[in-house]
Amino acid sequence: MKQLMQQVRELGRVTGAPLLVRGTVFLAAFAGLLLAAPSGMPSQALLGFFVLAVYPALLPGGAAPLVVMLATICLWLADTLLFLAQPSLGRLLGTAAALYLLHSGAALAAVLPYDAIVDNQVLLRWAGRAALVLAATGVLTLLLVNVLPGLYITTPTVALVIGLAVVAGAVALLTRLGRRP
């Protein structure tokens, strides 16, 4: 709570780039929660989603992004497993994109002080990398859905296996890169 109060006091010195990045974190968190939520959610949930989305924008370096990402995933699982909703490909891609932008944006916001003067090229390179990752993921997903029509890619089991494989590959790559001289 003390850290949150310190962050709120520093908001008076905010410059454009950190505000833009933190705004992206907020929008990605809010969009992810909205996309993952079951269709019959009460309208009061919007206020809860709003408050929850502000949390990682104010505290991007702590556990706040993880909390929001876990809430988004729990909402998605509740909708697909408990309410047996058939997820659409667009909603799946939108939720995944929001989760990635939340994660990527929070990582950048965590290293930017509120009063940082940031070169535009830093933001453009970050946005370019994020767009490239999202485009490659979308194309790969569309190819898998069209090439493997008998396999339900959106089912939680298959998504879990593919996600675990990607995480294992990323950990192996980062470990290898970390050991280089």
N, C-alpha and C positions, 0 to 999 in steps of 0.2 A: 504494500500500500504506500509505503514511504517513497519507493521508486516511482510509482505512478504519479504521486503529487509533485515530485521533482520534474517529471516529464511535462506535466501540465503547466508548471511555472515557466519552463523553457519555451513554451509555445509562442511567447511574445517576441522571441528573437528569430523566428523561423524565416528561412529564405525560400526562394521558389523551388529549387531542385529537391530538397528534402521534403517539402510539402507535396510536390508532385509524386514522389515515390511513395510516401505514406498514404496519399490519396489513392494510388493504385492498389496498395495493400488493402485499404478499406473496401474499395470497389470489388476487388477480387474475392475477398472474404464474404461480402454481402451477396454477391452474385452466386458464389458457390453454395452458400446456405440456402438461397432461394431455389436454385436449380435442384438441389438434393432433397429438399423438403417434400414430404408427401403432399398430394394435391388437396387433401381435406384439412390442411392446417388452419387453425383459427387466425383471424386477422391480428390478434394480439401477438402472435409469433413474430410478425414483422418488426415490432418494437424490440423484442428479444434478439432477433437477428441483427438489427441495427446496433444495439449495444455490444453484442458479441463481436461484430465486425470492427468496431472502434478499438477494441482491446488490442489486437495485433498492430494496428496503425500507431498507437501510442507507445507500445512496448514490443517492438519488433525483435529485439535481441533476446528475449526471455522465452518462456514457455507459451506465450500467448498465441503465436502462429500454430503451434502444435495443437493447442486446445481447440482452436477454430477448425483446423483440418480434421481432427478426430470427430468433432461434432458434425461436420459435413459428411464424413464417411458414415457415421452412425445414422444420420438422417437418410442417406442413400440406402443403407442396408435395411433400415426399418421399412422404407417404402417398397423395396424389392422383395424382401424376405417375409416381413410380417403382413404387409398389405397386398402382397403378390402383384404389384404393379409391373406392367411390362415396360421396361425402360426403352426409350427411343435412342437412336444413335446420336441425334443432335444434342439431347439432354446429357447423355453420357460424355460426349466430347466437350460440351460446355462446362460441365462440372470438373472434368479432368483439367481443362485449361485454366479454370478459376483456381483450382488447387495448386497448379504449377506456378501461376502468376503470384499467388499469395506467398508461396514458399520463396520464390526467386526475389520478389519485391521486398519481403521481410529481411532477407539476407542482405540486400543492398541498403535498406533503410537502417539496419542495425549498425552499419559502419559509418553512416552519415550523421554527423551532429546536426542539430536543428539549424544552426547558423552557418553551415558549410557553404562555401562558394564552389560550385561544381561546374566544370567545363561541360558544355553541351555534348561533346564527343563521348563522354563517359555514359551519359544517359542514352545516347543513340546506339552505342555499342551494346549496352545492356538490353535495350528494346529489340535490337536486331537479333541478338542471341536468343532471346525469349521467343521472338516470332519464328525463328528458324526451328527451334525445338518444337513449338506448337504445330507448325506446318508439317514437319517430318512425322510427328506423332499422328496427326490427322490423316495424312496420306497412308501411313502404314496401317492404321486402323481400318480405313476404307478398303484398302487392298485385302486385308485379312477377312473382312466381312464379306467381300464380293468373291474372293477366291475360295474361301472355305464356307460355303453357305450352309452345310449341314452342321457346322460347329457353332454353337451359340457363344460368341465371344463376350457378350455382355453378362453372361451368368457369373455369379460371384466366385464359383470354384475356378473357372478358367481364368478369370481376371486375377484371382489371387495367385495362381501358379505363374502366370506371365509376369505379374508384378514382382513376385519373389525372385524370379529369374533375372529381371532387370536390376533389382536391388543388389543381388549377388554379383552380377557383372560390374555394376558401378563400384561396389566395395573392392572387388578384385583390381579394377583399374586404378582406383585411388590409392590402394595399398602399393601397387607397382610404381605409380608415379611418386609416391612419398618416399620410396626407397632409392630413387635415382640420386646420383651425386650432384 
